[in-house]
Amino acid sequence: MHPILPARRTAGIKHATRDVVPIAQQVEKSGKKVLYLNIGDPMVYDYRTPEHLWQAMNDNRKKAEGYSDSLGTAGARQAVADYAKRMGVQGVAKEDVMTFVGGSEAIMLAMQGLFNPKENCLMPCPVYSIFTGELSFLEAESNEYYLDEENGWQPETEDIEKKINEKTRAIVVINPNNPTGSVSSKATLKKIIDIAGSHNLVVYADETYDQLLFDREKFTPMASIADDVPMLCFGSISKNYLAPGFRGGWIYRHDPQNLMKDYWEAIQKFSRLRLSTVAPVQYAMEAALNGPQDHFMELVPKLQKRRDLTYRRLNEIEGLSCVKPKGAFYAYPRINFPLPNDSDREFVIDLLKEKGVLCVYGEGFGQKKGTHHFRIVFLPPEEILSEAFDKIEEFVKEKYLRK
Ligand SMILES: Cc1ncc(COP(=O)(O)O)c(C=O)c1O
């Protein structure tokens, strides 16, 4: 027999946050301790899923043993619609909601329903890689617009306008942002909506981290200011509700003129094709959105302290600088000294091998030409973060700043 080759269109799929893990495992095998700052999974550290999410699954065991509705249970869909309303988004009914196996499946099926080969999607640069990976699988193109580091990583709206062409179908906005931790201003979001409206683009508003905000930062749900511009809004219980293993995510649509009628139906076809959502999780999602929200009282201040430490320590390291993250749990520091082979991947791999600190390289998210970054997840407790920053500081001094 010959080797069995995968489809060519899988070649472009990369996911830097996980691609670095096998190298870390090898480093660990060699006896070195590794501090994992690469993946946005709170459950690896000192966080627990709120008990009432588990309780809801347990209480509904009997109802959740069979296939669930392909589009999600009525209860879960209604809970998302009510959540949208509480967030200030008008006119979302349960029929405008579908639930999925995490926000990831929601994004993948939404993109599968829209893009033909060679069409393109406006994508923030840097970007969370699920969008680019899925697009590449669809043989569609990623059309990058920049986030402006000098302006708190706000989307560069002039760049967006410049990049639109006749094959552009949609624009992705990730707010609060992964990997930069930025939160977009209402004025910027409004401009993006206006641009989308005048070029007939669907807006994909990824609002996965919408409850994780620091310094009383104001978050504007995009659909709350969208007027009649159609958009799909993505959310999930993974981060806000500390339940990434549950795999509960959703889309709600904002489409007052029903312009996405056929497109919405196309996404539903995919949902039916894969038969069912994860039935027990429907009850956990419902409990998360409708139940007590007390965990935020502990979670947000805890994250904010870790953010403060991260921001201070990174900016104290000679040769690095970091914009203050306003939401989520990521920082995206910039490397301000020249790198051999112009590669922040090499920087990150060397940091891992030499000091046992695992971050994700900027090349995995994208960045302006000539700039270099890496992403740090600031979920870990302060002692782990401090140890990691000590090691990063030593590494930078020893390897790059020594004259
Ligand atoms: C911006 C963003 N969107 C979507 C997701 C998908 O998360 P999940 O599939 O766990 O809901 C993630 C996960 O890290 C993310 O960072």
The ligand as a Gaussian input file, in Angstrom:
#p B3LYP/6-31G(d) Opt

LIG

0 1
 C      -11.456000      34.446000      20.969000
 C      -11.919000      33.052000      21.178000
 N      -13.024000      32.638000      20.544000
 C      -13.480000      31.395000      20.681000
 C      -12.826000      30.475000      21.472000
 C      -13.392000      29.105000      21.559000
 O      -13.598000      28.647000      22.839000
 P      -14.560000      27.431000      23.160000
 O      -14.585000      26.535000      21.977000
 O      -13.948000      26.763000      24.349000
 O      -15.900000      28.012000      23.457000
 C      -11.653000      30.842000      22.134000
 C      -10.883000      29.883000      22.926000
 O       -9.795000      30.115000      23.401000
 C      -11.190000      32.186000      21.990000
 O      -10.079000      32.608000      22.596000

